[in-house]
Amino acid sequence: MEIKISVNVNGKNYVREVEPRTLLVHFLRDTLRLTGTHIGCDTSSCGACTIHVDGVAVKSCTMLAVQADGSSITTIEGLAQGAELHPLQEGFKECHGLQCGFCTPGMIMTAADLLAKNPNPSEAEIRHGLEGNFCRCTGYHNIVKAVQYAAEKIGTEVSA
């Protein structure tokens, strides 16, 4: 038995039928073909599947697609404004905040949530905010620098 859900993903409305047990991460990747959201562990430990649901960072491997019915969802694909990168995406590029790139979408989505709540976080606050996201390639130093870069750029854009 499938259940009809209606969601807005990255500004576009979708109505689809899903099995009640379908995880939101699988709905995004397999049904909507938005593969920027990664599956790393299926246990909510790694954070690679982090997206925003109604403006809040959520690990999409812990949420059923039917639970998202009626929600507004933002994935890494929806963060940029057209061809212009989001300041976090730009920061990860400019500050070498990624190596293999597997964790990057989840890191960026988590950091976007952090900056929405705290536009000028300290290094310790950034590190604490990213604790639920694992990166196996970096020492997190450049990831923190990337978030600081974005916070500064966002702050400059707001004050301009």
C-alpha positions as CSV (number, residue, x, y, z in Angstrom):
1,M,0.0,0.0,0.0
2,E,1.4,3.4,-1.0
3,I,0.6,6.7,0.5
4,K,0.4,10.0,-1.4
5,I,2.6,12.8,-0.1
6,S,3.0,16.4,-1.2
7,V,6.3,18.2,-0.6
8,N,8.0,21.3,-1.8
9,V,11.7,20.5,-2.5
10,N,14.0,23.4,-3.4
11,G,11.1,25.5,-4.4
12,K,9.3,22.9,-6.6
13,N,6.2,21.1,-5.6
14,Y,6.0,17.3,-5.9
15,V,3.2,14.9,-5.3
16,R,4.2,11.3,-5.2
17,E,3.1,7.9,-3.9
18,V,5.5,6.2,-1.5
19,E,5.7,3.1,0.6
20,P,5.2,4.1,4.3
21,R,8.6,2.7,5.2
22,T,10.5,4.8,2.6
23,L,13.2,6.9,4.3
24,L,13.2,10.6,3.2
25,V,16.8,10.2,2.0
26,H,15.8,7.4,-0.4
27,F,12.8,9.4,-1.6
28,L,15.1,12.4,-2.4
29,R,17.7,10.3,-4.1
30,D,15.7,7.5,-5.8
31,T,12.4,9.1,-6.5
32,L,13.3,12.8,-7.1
33,R,16.9,12.0,-8.3
34,L,18.4,14.6,-6.1
35,T,21.6,12.7,-5.4
36,G,23.5,15.5,-3.6
37,T,22.1,14.2,-0.3
38,H,24.4,11.3,0.6
39,I,23.8,8.0,2.4
40,G,26.7,7.3,4.7
41,C,25.5,5.2,7.6
42,D,21.6,4.9,7.8
43,T,22.0,5.4,11.6
44,S,22.2,9.2,11.8
45,S,25.8,9.0,13.0
46,C,27.6,10.6,10.0
47,G,25.5,13.6,9.0
48,A,26.0,13.0,5.2
49,C,22.3,13.0,4.6
50,T,21.6,16.4,6.4
51,I,18.9,18.5,4.7
52,H,16.5,21.2,5.9
53,V,12.9,20.4,6.6
54,D,10.8,23.5,7.3
55,G,14.0,25.5,7.9
56,V,15.6,23.1,10.4
57,A,18.6,20.7,9.8
58,V,17.4,17.1,9.8
59,K,19.2,13.9,9.1
60,S,17.1,12.5,6.3
61,C,18.0,8.9,7.1
62,T,16.0,9.2,10.3
63,M,12.8,10.5,8.8
64,L,10.2,8.8,6.8
65,A,9.1,10.4,3.6
66,V,5.5,10.3,4.8
67,Q,6.6,12.4,7.8
68,A,7.6,15.1,5.4
69,D,4.2,15.4,3.9
70,G,3.3,19.1,3.5
71,S,6.8,20.2,4.3
72,S,9.2,22.5,2.6
73,I,12.6,20.8,2.0
74,T,15.9,22.2,1.0
75,T,18.7,20.0,-0.2
76,I,22.2,21.0,-1.2
77,E,21.0,21.3,-4.8
78,G,18.6,24.1,-3.6
79,L,21.1,26.2,-1.6
80,A,22.7,28.1,-4.5
81,Q,20.9,31.0,-6.2
82,G,21.1,29.9,-9.8
83,A,24.7,29.9,-10.9
84,E,25.8,31.8,-7.8
85,L,27.2,29.6,-5.1
86,H,25.9,30.0,-1.5
87,P,28.6,31.6,0.7
88,L,29.1,28.2,2.4
89,Q,29.6,26.4,-0.9
90,E,32.0,29.2,-1.9
91,G,33.8,29.0,1.4
92,F,34.3,25.2,1.1
93,K,35.8,25.8,-2.3
94,E,38.0,28.8,-1.3
95,C,39.2,27.5,2.0
96,H,39.8,23.9,0.8
97,G,37.1,22.6,3.2
98,L,36.7,19.4,1.2
99,Q,38.8,16.6,0.0
100,C,36.8,13.6,-1.2
101,G,33.6,15.6,-1.0
102,F,31.4,12.9,0.4
103,C,30.6,14.7,3.7
104,T,30.4,18.1,2.1
105,P,26.7,18.4,1.4
106,G,25.8,17.4,4.9
107,M,28.4,19.6,6.4
108,I,27.2,22.6,4.4
109,M,23.5,22.0,5.3
110,T,24.4,21.7,9.0
111,A,26.5,24.8,8.8
112,A,23.7,26.7,7.1
113,D,21.4,25.8,10.0
114,L,24.1,26.9,12.4
115,L,24.6,30.3,10.7
116,A,20.8,30.9,10.6
117,K,20.7,30.5,14.3
118,N,24.1,32.2,15.1
119,P,25.4,34.4,12.3
120,N,28.7,35.0,13.9
121,P,29.8,31.8,15.7
122,S,33.2,31.4,17.4
123,E,35.5,28.6,16.3
124,A,34.3,26.5,19.3
125,E,30.7,27.1,18.4
126,I,31.3,26.0,14.8
127,R,33.1,22.8,16.0
128,H,30.3,22.1,18.4
129,G,27.6,22.8,15.7
130,L,29.3,20.3,13.3
131,E,29.8,17.5,15.9
132,G,27.1,15.4,14.3
133,N,28.9,15.3,11.0
134,F,31.9,13.1,10.3
135,C,34.7,13.8,7.8
136,R,37.2,11.0,7.4
137,C,39.5,13.0,5.1
138,T,40.2,16.3,6.8
139,G,41.2,17.4,10.3
140,Y,38.2,19.8,10.2
141,H,40.5,22.8,10.3
142,N,39.6,24.0,6.8
143,I,35.9,23.1,7.3
144,V,35.8,25.5,10.3
145,K,37.7,28.1,8.2
146,A,35.0,27.7,5.4
147,V,32.2,28.3,7.8
148,Q,34.0,31.4,9.2
149,Y,34.5,32.6,5.6
150,A,30.8,32.2,4.9
151,A,29.7,33.9,8.2
152,E,31.9,36.9,7.3
153,K,30.6,37.0,3.7
154,I,27.0,36.7,4.8
155,G,27.6,39.4,7.5
156,T,29.1,41.7,4.8
157,E,26.1,41.1,2.5
158,V,23.6,41.9,5.2
159,S,25.3,45.1,6.2
160,A,25.8,46.3,2.6
